[in-house]
Amino acid sequence: MTKMLELGGLGLIVIMFASFVGALQPTIEPGLSPVFWGCAGAALMIIMYRKFKRRKEEKTN
């Protein structure tokens, strides 16, 4: 599960970077587009979810 989350987060960061620098320019405008913010928010949610799970595991042990 954690490896899937890490790969998903890495994919989101790659898409976020590509949309910011303009690699997806015909479809998505470069810069701070909604795609950039969507990927940033999803990556943040993955980080928060993993932190929450880690704290929960520490409390049970």
All heavy atoms as TSV, in Angstrom:
chain	resi	resn	atom	element	x	y	z
A	1	MET	N	N	0.822	-1.193	0.000
A	1	MET	CA	C	0.000	0.000	0.000
A	1	MET	C	C	0.867	1.259	0.000
A	1	MET	O	O	0.586	2.190	-0.725
A	1	MET	CB	C	-0.930	-0.038	1.213
A	1	MET	CG	C	-1.790	1.154	1.356
A	1	MET	SD	S	-3.112	1.108	0.167
A	1	MET	CE	C	-4.158	2.347	0.796
A	2	THR	N	N	1.932	1.249	0.808
A	2	THR	CA	C	2.767	2.436	0.875
A	2	THR	C	C	3.537	2.655	-0.420
A	2	THR	O	O	3.748	3.796	-0.825
A	2	THR	CB	C	3.756	2.377	2.050
A	2	THR	OG1	O	4.567	1.216	1.921
A	2	THR	CG2	C	3.025	2.336	3.371
A	3	LYS	N	N	3.945	1.571	-1.065
A	3	LYS	CA	C	4.651	1.718	-2.342
A	3	LYS	C	C	3.722	2.299	-3.402
A	3	LYS	O	O	4.143	3.115	-4.222
A	3	LYS	CB	C	5.214	0.373	-2.818
A	3	LYS	CG	C	6.364	-0.116	-2.000
A	3	LYS	CD	C	7.560	0.793	-2.172
A	3	LYS	CE	C	8.707	0.296	-1.329
A	3	LYS	NZ	N	9.834	1.191	-1.330
A	4	MET	N	N	2.464	1.894	-3.392
A	4	MET	CA	C	1.496	2.447	-4.341
A	4	MET	C	C	1.289	3.936	-4.084
A	4	MET	O	O	1.200	4.726	-5.026
A	4	MET	CB	C	0.165	1.710	-4.255
A	4	MET	CG	C	0.183	0.355	-4.901
A	4	MET	SD	S	-1.354	-0.578	-4.810
A	4	MET	CE	C	-2.614	0.631	-4.863
A	5	LEU	N	N	1.207	4.327	-2.824
A	5	LEU	CA	C	1.056	5.739	-2.482
A	5	LEU	C	C	2.286	6.540	-2.897
A	5	LEU	O	O	2.168	7.663	-3.394
A	5	LEU	CB	C	0.806	5.906	-0.989
A	5	LEU	CG	C	-0.572	5.514	-0.491
A	5	LEU	CD1	C	-0.625	5.602	1.030
A	5	LEU	CD2	C	-1.633	6.382	-1.107
A	6	GLU	N	N	3.473	5.964	-2.696
A	6	GLU	CA	C	4.690	6.656	-3.097
A	6	GLU	C	C	4.751	6.835	-4.608
A	6	GLU	O	O	5.109	7.909	-5.096
A	6	GLU	CB	C	5.912	5.886	-2.607
A	6	GLU	CG	C	6.132	5.977	-1.117
A	6	GLU	CD	C	7.306	5.145	-0.647
A	6	GLU	OE1	O	8.017	4.563	-1.492
A	6	GLU	OE2	O	7.527	5.082	0.570
A	7	LEU	N	N	4.403	5.806	-5.359
A	7	LEU	CA	C	4.414	5.904	-6.816
A	7	LEU	C	C	3.346	6.881	-7.308
A	7	LEU	O	O	3.582	7.655	-8.245
A	7	LEU	CB	C	4.206	4.532	-7.446
A	7	LEU	CG	C	5.380	3.574	-7.329
A	7	LEU	CD1	C	5.000	2.210	-7.879
A	7	LEU	CD2	C	6.592	4.115	-8.041
A	8	GLY	N	N	2.186	6.860	-6.684
A	8	GLY	CA	C	1.137	7.802	-7.040
A	8	GLY	C	C	1.550	9.228	-6.758
A	8	GLY	O	O	1.322	10.134	-7.560
A	9	GLY	N	N	2.165	9.456	-5.610
A	9	GLY	CA	C	2.650	10.784	-5.259
A	9	GLY	C	C	3.739	11.258	-6.200
A	9	GLY	O	O	3.762	12.418	-6.613
A	10	LEU	N	N	4.634	10.345	-6.579
A	10	LEU	CA	C	5.682	10.702	-7.526
A	10	LEU	C	C	5.086	11.072	-8.882
A	10	LEU	O	O	5.500	12.048	-9.508
A	10	LEU	CB	C	6.679	9.556	-7.678
A	10	LEU	CG	C	7.848	9.787	-8.627
A	10	LEU	CD1	C	8.702	10.943	-8.126
A	10	LEU	CD2	C	8.670	8.531	-8.761
A	11	GLY	N	N	4.092	10.313	-9.312
A	11	GLY	CA	C	3.416	10.628	-10.569
A	11	GLY	C	C	2.735	11.982	-10.518
A	11	GLY	O	O	2.791	12.757	-11.484
A	12	LEU	N	N	2.095	12.286	-9.411
A	12	LEU	CA	C	1.456	13.595	-9.250
A	12	LEU	C	C	2.471	14.733	-9.294
A	12	LEU	O	O	2.225	15.786	-9.897
A	12	LEU	CB	C	0.675	13.642	-7.940
A	12	LEU	CG	C	-0.609	12.841	-7.899
A	12	LEU	CD1	C	-1.132	12.765	-6.469
A	12	LEU	CD2	C	-1.638	13.462	-8.812
A	13	ILE	N	N	3.621	14.522	-8.679
A	13	ILE	CA	C	4.656	15.548	-8.679
A	13	ILE	C	C	5.218	15.751	-10.080
A	13	ILE	O	O	5.477	16.890	-10.497
A	13	ILE	CB	C	5.761	15.204	-7.654
A	13	ILE	CG1	C	5.197	15.354	-6.243
A	13	ILE	CG2	C	6.991	16.085	-7.841
A	13	ILE	CD1	C	6.094	14.879	-5.150
A	14	VAL	N	N	5.369	14.662	-10.842
A	14	VAL	CA	C	5.859	14.784	-12.221
A	14	VAL	C	C	4.854	15.556	-13.075
A	14	VAL	O	O	5.225	16.453	-13.838
A	14	VAL	CB	C	6.137	13.387	-12.816
A	14	VAL	CG1	C	6.325	13.452	-14.321
A	14	VAL	CG2	C	7.346	12.762	-12.144
A	15	ILE	N	N	3.566	15.238	-12.948
A	15	ILE	CA	C	2.535	15.956	-13.699
A	15	ILE	C	C	2.492	17.418	-13.272
A	15	ILE	O	O	2.346	18.321	-14.107
A	15	ILE	CB	C	1.164	15.279	-13.526
A	15	ILE	CG1	C	1.172	13.905	-14.177
A	15	ILE	CG2	C	0.048	16.137	-14.113
A	15	ILE	CD1	C	-0.047	13.063	-13.852
A	16	MET	N	N	2.629	17.668	-11.976
A	16	MET	CA	C	2.619	19.030	-11.462
A	16	MET	C	C	3.783	19.826	-12.050
A	16	MET	O	O	3.607	20.958	-12.508
A	16	MET	CB	C	2.703	19.006	-9.934
A	16	MET	CG	C	2.615	20.349	-9.264
A	16	MET	SD	S	2.579	20.251	-7.472
A	16	MET	CE	C	4.188	19.623	-7.095
A	17	PHE	N	N	4.964	19.237	-12.068
A	17	PHE	CA	C	6.135	19.912	-12.625
A	17	PHE	C	C	5.963	20.158	-14.125
A	17	PHE	O	O	6.260	21.253	-14.616
A	17	PHE	CB	C	7.396	19.075	-12.366
A	17	PHE	CG	C	8.635	19.671	-12.963
A	17	PHE	CD1	C	9.235	20.760	-12.372
A	17	PHE	CD2	C	9.189	19.144	-14.120
A	17	PHE	CE1	C	10.375	21.320	-12.926
A	17	PHE	CE2	C	10.318	19.689	-14.671
A	17	PHE	CZ	C	10.920	20.779	-14.077
A	18	ALA	N	N	5.479	19.150	-14.843
A	18	ALA	CA	C	5.302	19.287	-16.293
A	18	ALA	C	C	4.281	20.375	-16.624
A	18	ALA	O	O	4.464	21.135	-17.572
A	18	ALA	CB	C	4.882	17.953	-16.895
A	19	SER	N	N	3.217	20.451	-15.845
A	19	SER	CA	C	2.223	21.490	-16.116
A	19	SER	C	C	2.739	22.877	-15.753
A	19	SER	O	O	2.381	23.859	-16.389
A	19	SER	CB	C	0.923	21.203	-15.355
A	19	SER	OG	O	1.086	21.391	-13.974
A	20	PHE	N	N	3.615	22.967	-14.765
A	20	PHE	CA	C	4.158	24.264	-14.363
A	20	PHE	C	C	5.132	24.815	-15.398
A	20	PHE	O	O	5.097	26.000	-15.723
A	20	PHE	CB	C	4.850	24.160	-12.998
A	20	PHE	CG	C	5.352	25.473	-12.486
A	20	PHE	CD1	C	4.471	26.407	-11.973
A	20	PHE	CD2	C	6.702	25.784	-12.521
A	20	PHE	CE1	C	4.922	27.629	-11.505
A	20	PHE	CE2	C	7.156	26.995	-12.061
A	20	PHE	CZ	C	6.271	27.925	-11.551
A	21	VAL	N	N	6.008	23.952	-15.926
A	21	VAL	CA	C	7.025	24.430	-16.869
A	21	VAL	C	C	6.505	24.539	-18.296
A	21	VAL	O	O	7.180	25.092	-19.159
A	21	VAL	CB	C	8.301	23.552	-16.839
A	21	VAL	CG1	C	8.962	23.608	-15.490
A	21	VAL	CG2	C	8.013	22.137	-17.263
A	22	GLY	N	N	5.328	24.007	-18.568
A	22	GLY	CA	C	4.742	24.153	-19.892
A	22	GLY	C	C	4.945	22.972	-20.812
A	22	GLY	O	O	4.794	23.109	-22.027
A	23	ALA	N	N	5.299	21.820	-20.285
A	23	ALA	CA	C	5.497	20.636	-21.124
A	23	ALA	C	C	4.164	20.145	-21.697
A	23	ALA	O	O	4.155	19.451	-22.708
A	23	ALA	CB	C	6.165	19.532	-20.331
A	24	LEU	N	N	3.066	20.483	-21.083
A	24	LEU	CA	C	1.733	20.080	-21.545
A	24	LEU	C	C	1.019	21.270	-22.177
A	24	LEU	O	O	-0.207	21.376	-22.114
A	24	LEU	CB	C	0.916	19.540	-20.363
A	24	LEU	CG	C	1.582	18.446	-19.525
A	24	LEU	CD1	C	0.757	18.155	-18.289
A	24	LEU	CD2	C	1.787	17.206	-20.336
A	25	GLN	N	N	1.780	22.156	-22.819
A	25	GLN	CA	C	1.272	23.459	-23.243
A	25	GLN	C	C	0.116	23.445	-24.239
A	25	GLN	O	O	-0.777	24.264	-24.113
A	25	GLN	CB	C	2.403	24.300	-23.796
A	25	GLN	CG	C	2.034	25.759	-23.914
A	25	GLN	CD	C	3.248	26.599	-24.148
A	25	GLN	OE1	O	4.307	26.107	-24.468
A	25	GLN	NE2	N	3.098	27.890	-23.972
A	26	PRO	N	N	0.037	22.580	-25.219
A	26	PRO	CA	C	-1.123	22.667	-26.111
A	26	PRO	C	C	-2.449	22.419	-25.384
A	26	PRO	O	O	-3.467	22.994	-25.720
A	26	PRO	CB	C	-0.881	21.580	-27.149
A	26	PRO	CG	C	0.533	21.209	-27.027
A	26	PRO	CD	C	0.990	21.590	-25.654
A	27	THR	N	N	-2.411	21.588	-24.370
A	27	THR	CA	C	-3.626	21.244	-23.639
A	27	THR	C	C	-3.822	22.099	-22.398
A	27	THR	O	O	-4.926	22.547	-22.116
A	27	THR	CB	C	-3.572	19.764	-23.213
A	27	THR	OG1	O	-3.243	18.976	-24.353
A	27	THR	CG2	C	-4.892	19.314	-22.648
A	28	ILE	N	N	-2.743	22.323	-21.661
A	28	ILE	CA	C	-2.814	23.019	-20.364
A	28	ILE	C	C	-1.870	24.213	-20.413
A	28	ILE	O	O	-0.712	24.086	-20.814
A	28	ILE	CB	C	-2.411	22.068	-19.226
A	28	ILE	CG1	C	-3.358	20.871	-19.191
A	28	ILE	CG2	C	-2.414	22.789	-17.898
A	28	ILE	CD1	C	-2.879	19.744	-18.331
A	29	GLU	N	N	-2.354	25.363	-19.985
A	29	GLU	CA	C	-1.506	26.556	-19.970
A	29	GLU	C	C	-0.429	26.419	-18.898
A	29	GLU	O	O	-0.674	25.860	-17.831
A	29	GLU	CB	C	-2.345	27.807	-19.713
A	29	GLU	CG	C	-3.034	27.810	-18.362
A	29	GLU	CD	C	-3.938	28.992	-18.178
A	29	GLU	OE1	O	-4.766	29.223	-19.066
A	29	GLU	OE2	O	-3.788	29.675	-17.149
A	30	PRO	N	N	0.789	26.899	-19.165
A	30	PRO	CA	C	1.860	26.785	-18.175
A	30	PRO	C	C	1.627	27.722	-16.986
A	30	PRO	O	O	0.896	28.697	-17.074
A	30	PRO	CB	C	3.116	27.180	-18.945
A	30	PRO	CG	C	2.623	27.979	-20.087
A	30	PRO	CD	C	1.249	27.494	-20.398
A	31	GLY	N	N	2.269	27.399	-15.911
A	31	GLY	CA	C	2.163	28.229	-14.706
A	31	GLY	C	C	1.256	27.597	-13.675
A	31	GLY	O	O	1.119	26.384	-13.600
A	32	LEU	N	N	0.645	28.425	-12.871
A	32	LEU	CA	C	-0.181	27.952	-11.766
A	32	LEU	C	C	-1.609	27.676	-12.245
A	32	LEU	O	O	-2.550	28.377	-11.912
A	32	LEU	CB	C	-0.167	28.983	-10.639
A	32	LEU	CG	C	1.211	29.276	-10.054
A	32	LEU	CD1	C	1.121	30.373	-9.015
A	32	LEU	CD2	C	1.831	28.041	-9.467
A	33	SER	N	N	-1.751	26.623	-13.020
A	33	SER	CA	C	-3.048	26.236	-13.574
A	33	SER	C	C	-3.805	25.361	-12.562
A	33	SER	O	O	-3.227	24.901	-11.567
A	33	SER	CB	C	-2.842	25.478	-14.877
A	33	SER	OG	O	-2.192	24.255	-14.629
A	34	PRO	N	N	-5.078	25.089	-12.811
A	34	PRO	CA	C	-5.830	24.197	-11.928
A	34	PRO	C	C	-5.235	22.792	-11.838
A	34	PRO	O	O	-5.345	22.136	-10.801
A	34	PRO	CB	C	-7.222	24.156	-12.552
A	34	PRO	CG	C	-7.344	25.433	-13.298
A	34	PRO	CD	C	-5.954	25.737	-13.795
A	35	VAL	N	N	-4.591	22.327	-12.908
A	35	VAL	CA	C	-3.940	21.015	-12.864
A	35	VAL	C	C	-2.802	21.025	-11.852
A	35	VAL	O	O	-2.643	20.089	-11.072
A	35	VAL	CB	C	-3.421	20.607	-14.262
A	35	VAL	CG1	C	-2.606	19.340	-14.198
A	35	VAL	CG2	C	-4.562	20.464	-15.239
A	36	PHE	N	N	-2.025	22.101	-11.848
A	36	PHE	CA	C	-0.929	22.240	-10.890
A	36	PHE	C	C	-1.459	22.166	-9.460
A	36	PHE	O	O	-0.954	21.419	-8.630
A	36	PHE	CB	C	-0.199	23.569	-11.124
A	36	PHE	CG	C	0.856	23.869	-10.095
A	36	PHE	CD1	C	2.123	23.361	-10.221
A	36	PHE	CD2	C	0.573	24.668	-8.990
A	36	PHE	CE1	C	3.102	23.631	-9.285
A	36	PHE	CE2	C	1.532	24.950	-8.050
A	36	PHE	CZ	C	2.801	24.429	-8.200
A	37	TRP	N	N	-2.490	22.967	-9.165
A	37	TRP	CA	C	-3.029	22.994	-7.809
A	37	TRP	C	C	-3.709	21.689	-7.430
A	37	TRP	O	O	-3.656	21.268	-6.270
A	37	TRP	CB	C	-3.976	24.175	-7.639
A	37	TRP	CG	C	-3.242	25.475	-7.667
A	37	TRP	CD1	C	-3.321	26.430	-8.620
A	37	TRP	CD2	C	-2.283	25.937	-6.708
A	37	TRP	NE1	N	-2.465	27.468	-8.318
A	37	TRP	CE2	C	-1.820	27.195	-7.148
A	37	TRP	CE3	C	-1.772	25.416	-5.532
A	37	TRP	CZ2	C	-0.873	27.926	-6.455
A	37	TRP	CZ3	C	-0.825	26.156	-4.831
A	37	TRP	CH2	C	-0.391	27.391	-5.280
A	38	GLY	N	N	-4.344	21.032	-8.384
A	38	GLY	CA	C	-4.964	19.734	-8.108
A	38	GLY	C	C	-3.933	18.682	-7.736
A	38	GLY	O	O	-4.110	17.913	-6.783
A	39	CYS	N	N	-2.839	18.647	-8.487
A	39	CYS	CA	C	-1.771	17.684	-8.187
A	39	CYS	C	C	-1.091	18.015	-6.858
A	39	CYS	O	O	-0.755	17.117	-6.087
A	39	CYS	CB	C	-0.747	17.667	-9.311
A	39	CYS	SG	S	-1.336	16.931	-10.832
A	40	ALA	N	N	-0.888	19.301	-6.590
A	40	ALA	CA	C	-0.264	19.704	-5.332
A	40	ALA	C	C	-1.156	19.318	-4.147
A	40	ALA	O	O	-0.673	18.807	-3.136
A	40	ALA	CB	C	0.001	21.202	-5.328
A	41	GLY	N	N	-2.451	19.538	-4.276
A	41	GLY	CA	C	-3.376	19.168	-3.201
A	41	GLY	C	C	-3.437	17.668	-2.988
A	41	GLY	O	O	-3.458	17.189	-1.849
A	42	ALA	N	N	-3.452	16.905	-4.069
A	42	ALA	CA	C	-3.492	15.446	-3.945
A	42	ALA	C	C	-2.207	14.911	-3.315
A	42	ALA	O	O	-2.252	13.999	-2.482
A	42	ALA	CB	C	-3.720	14.815	-5.316
A	43	ALA	N	N	-1.054	15.461	-3.693
A	43	ALA	CA	C	0.207	15.037	-3.093
A	43	ALA	C	C	0.235	15.376	-1.604
A	43	ALA	O	O	0.703	14.581	-0.777
A	43	ALA	CB	C	1.378	15.688	-3.811
A	44	LEU	N	N	-0.290	16.528	-1.232
A	44	LEU	CA	C	-0.363	16.911	0.174
A	44	LEU	C	C	-1.275	15.967	0.952
A	44	LEU	O	O	-0.967	15.580	2.086
A	44	LEU	CB	C	-0.844	18.350	0.308
A	44	LEU	CG	C	-0.950	18.896	1.719
A	44	LEU	CD1	C	0.420	18.933	2.377
A	44	LEU	CD2	C	-1.560	20.275	1.701
A	45	MET	N	N	-2.379	15.577	0.345
A	45	MET	CA	C	-3.292	14.639	1.018
A	45	MET	C	C	-2.637	13.268	1.221
A	45	MET	O	O	-2.843	12.632	2.261
A	45	MET	CB	C	-4.583	14.483	0.209
A	45	MET	CG	C	-5.442	15.727	0.191
A	45	MET	SD	S	-5.903	16.307	1.838
A	45	MET	CE	C	-6.953	14.983	2.367
A	46	ILE	N	N	-1.832	12.815	0.269
A	46	ILE	CA	C	-1.112	11.550	0.432
A	46	ILE	C	C	-0.123	11.655	1.585
A	46	ILE	O	O	-0.019	10.749	2.417
A	46	ILE	CB	C	-0.394	11.152	-0.878
A	46	ILE	CG1	C	-1.416	10.717	-1.923
A	46	ILE	CG2	C	0.618	10.034	-0.635
A	46	ILE	CD1	C	-0.829	10.471	-3.290
A	47	ILE	N	N	0.588	12.769	1.671
A	47	ILE	CA	C	1.544	12.969	2.763
A	47	ILE	C	C	0.823	12.969	4.110
A	47	ILE	O	O	1.264	12.331	5.065
A	47	ILE	CB	C	2.324	14.278	2.558
A	47	ILE	CG1	C	3.238	14.143	1.351
A	47	ILE	CG2	C	3.115	14.647	3.810
A	47	ILE	CD1	C	3.846	15.449	0.898
A	48	MET	N	N	-0.299	13.668	4.189
A	48	MET	CA	C	-1.049	13.729	5.448
A	48	MET	C	C	-1.615	12.362	5.816
A	48	MET	O	O	-1.611	11.978	6.998
A	48	MET	CB	C	-2.159	14.774	5.330
A	48	MET	CG	C	-1.640	16.187	5.259
A	48	MET	SD	S	-2.900	17.417	4.921
A	48	MET	CE	C	-4.015	17.188	6.266
A	49	TYR	N	N	-2.107	11.610	4.842
A	49	TYR	CA	C	-2.655	10.274	5.100
A	49	TYR	C	C	-1.574	9.342	5.646
A	49	TYR	O	O	-1.808	8.628	6.617
A	49	TYR	CB	C	-3.247	9.703	3.811
A	49	TYR	CG	C	-3.730	8.284	3.943
A	49	TYR	CD1	C	-4.928	8.014	4.591
A	49	TYR	CD2	C	-2.990	7.219	3.431
A	49	TYR	CE1	C	-5.382	6.713	4.727
A	49	TYR	CE2	C	-3.430	5.929	3.565
A	49	TYR	CZ	C	-4.617	5.676	4.207
A	49	TYR	OH	O	-5.052	4.382	4.338
A	50	ARG	N	N	-0.388	9.366	5.036
A	50	ARG	CA	C	0.695	8.502	5.515
A	50	ARG	C	C	1.130	8.887	6.928
A	50	ARG	O	O	1.417	8.027	7.756
A	50	ARG	CB	C	1.878	8.564	4.564
A	50	ARG	CG	C	1.585	7.836	3.258
A	50	ARG	CD	C	2.799	7.649	2.421
A	50	ARG	NE	N	3.770	6.842	3.130
A	50	ARG	CZ	C	5.080	7.004	3.029
A	50	ARG	NH1	N	5.568	7.934	2.256
A	50	ARG	NH2	N	5.907	6.231	3.693
A	51	LYS	N	N	1.157	10.188	7.215
A	51	LYS	CA	C	1.537	10.651	8.549
A	51	LYS	C	C	0.501	10.207	9.581
A	51	LYS	O	O	0.846	9.760	10.677
A	51	LYS	CB	C	1.675	12.170	8.546
A	51	LYS	CG	C	2.242	12.728	9.809
A	51	LYS	CD	C	2.505	14.214	9.669
A	51	LYS	CE	C	3.162	14.757	10.904
A	51	LYS	NZ	N	3.460	16.181	10.782
A	52	PHE	N	N	-0.782	10.311	9.224
A	52	PHE	CA	C	-1.849	9.878	10.119
A	52	PHE	C	C	-1.746	8.378	10.392
A	52	PHE	O	O	-1.875	7.944	11.535
A	52	PHE	CB	C	-3.209	10.213	9.502
A	52	PHE	CG	C	-4.378	9.673	10.257
A	52	PHE	CD1	C	-4.777	10.257	11.445
A	52	PHE	CD2	C	-5.069	8.574	9.784
A	52	PHE	CE1	C	-5.858	9.760	12.148
A	52	PHE	CE2	C	-6.147	8.065	10.487
A	52	PHE	CZ	C	-6.537	8.658	11.668
A	53	LYS	N	N	-1.513	7.584	9.355
A	53	LYS	CA	C	-1.386	6.136	9.523
A	53	LYS	C	C	-0.173	5.785	10.378
A	53	LYS	O	O	-0.238	4.875	11.204
A	53	LYS	CB	C	-1.262	5.443	8.162
A	53	LYS	CG	C	-2.558	5.336	7.428
A	53	LYS	CD	C	-3.521	4.496	8.215
A	53	LYS	CE	C	-4.434	3.760	7.305
A	53	LYS	NZ	N	-5.367	2.917	8.024
A	54	ARG	N	N	0.940	6.493	10.181
A	54	ARG	CA	C	2.147	6.224	10.959
A	54	ARG	C	C	1.912	6.523	12.439
A	54	ARG	O	O	2.322	5.767	13.315
A	54	ARG	CB	C	3.302	7.061	10.422
A	54	ARG	CG	C	4.633	6.646	10.967
A	54	ARG	CD	C	5.783	7.392	10.322
A	54	ARG	NE	N	5.798	7.163	8.885
A	54	ARG	CZ	C	6.017	8.116	7.993
A	54	ARG	NH1	N	6.223	9.366	8.373
A	54	ARG	NH2	N	6.046	7.842	6.707
A	55	ARG	N	N	1.228	7.633	12.732
A	55	ARG	CA	C	0.911	7.962	14.133
A	55	ARG	C	C	-0.004	6.921	14.746
A	55	ARG	O	O	0.153	6.544	15.907
A	55	ARG	CB	C	0.247	9.326	14.223
A	55	ARG	CG	C	1.177	10.468	14.167
A	55	ARG	CD	C	0.447	11.749	14.452
A	55	ARG	NE	N	1.314	12.885	14.239
A	55	ARG	CZ	C	0.884	14.125	14.189
A	55	ARG	NH1	N	-0.397	14.381	14.318
A	55	ARG	NH2	N	1.729	15.105	13.996
A	56	LYS	N	N	-0.973	6.459	13.984
A	56	LYS	CA	C	-1.906	5.451	14.483
A	56	LYS	C	C	-1.183	4.143	14.794
A	56	LYS	O	O	-1.469	3.503	15.811
A	56	LYS	CB	C	-3.000	5.221	13.437
A	56	LYS	CG	C	-4.147	4.401	13.926
A	56	LYS	CD	C	-5.232	4.337	12.878
A	56	LYS	CE	C	-6.388	3.494	13.353
A	56	LYS	NZ	N	-7.437	3.389	12.325
A	57	GLU	N	N	-0.230	3.749	13.944
A	57	GLU	CA	C	0.545	2.536	14.186
A	57	GLU	C	C	1.435	2.685	15.415
A	57	GLU	O	O	1.620	1.729	16.160
A	57	GLU	CB	C	1.381	2.190	12.965
A	57	GLU	CG	C	0.591	1.652	11.810
A	57	GLU	CD	C	1.441	1.391	10.590
A	57	GLU	OE1	O	2.686	1.574	10.678
A	57	GLU	OE2	O	0.876	1.007	9.561
A	58	GLU	N	N	2.006	3.874	15.624
A	58	GLU	CA	C	2.856	4.092	16.789
A	58	GLU	C	C	2.063	4.011	18.088
A	58	GLU	O	O	2.571	3.533	19.091
A	58	GLU	CB	C	3.566	5.431	16.699
A	58	GLU	CG	C	4.679	5.463	15.677
A	58	GLU	CD	C	5.307	6.836	15.563
A	58	GLU	OE1	O	4.865	7.776	16.262
A	58	GLU	OE2	O	6.225	6.978	14.743
A	59	LYS	N	N	0.825	4.473	18.080
A	59	LYS	CA	C	0.000	4.432	19.290
A	59	LYS	C	C	-0.402	3.013	19.645
A	59	LYS	O	O	-0.550	2.681	20.804
A	59	LYS	CB	C	-1.233	5.293	19.111
A	59	LYS	CG	C	-0.945	6.768	19.177
A	59	LYS	CD	C	-2.208	7.586	19.081
A	59	LYS	CE	C	-1.881	9.059	19.161
A	59	LYS	NZ	N	-3.087	9.894	19.044
A	60	THR	N	N	-0.607	2.144	18.637
A	60	THR	CA	C	-1.019	0.781	18.910
A	60	THR	C	C	0.151	-0.079	19.363
A	60	THR	O	O	-0.048	-1.086	20.032
A	60	THR	CB	C	-1.672	0.129	17.675
A	60	THR	OG1	O	-0.769	0.179	16.567
A	60	THR	CG2	C	-2.975	0.833	17.334
A	61	ASN	N	N	1.391	0.295	19.036
A	61	ASN	CA	C	2.551	-0.506	19.444
A	61	ASN	C	C	3.058	-0.103	20.770
A	61	ASN	O	O	3.112	0.646	21.470
A	61	ASN	CB	C	3.663	-0.392	18.408
A	61	ASN	CG	C	3.293	-1.133	17.139
A	61	ASN	OD1	O	2.512	-2.058	17.187
A	61	ASN	ND2	N	3.850	-0.693	16.039
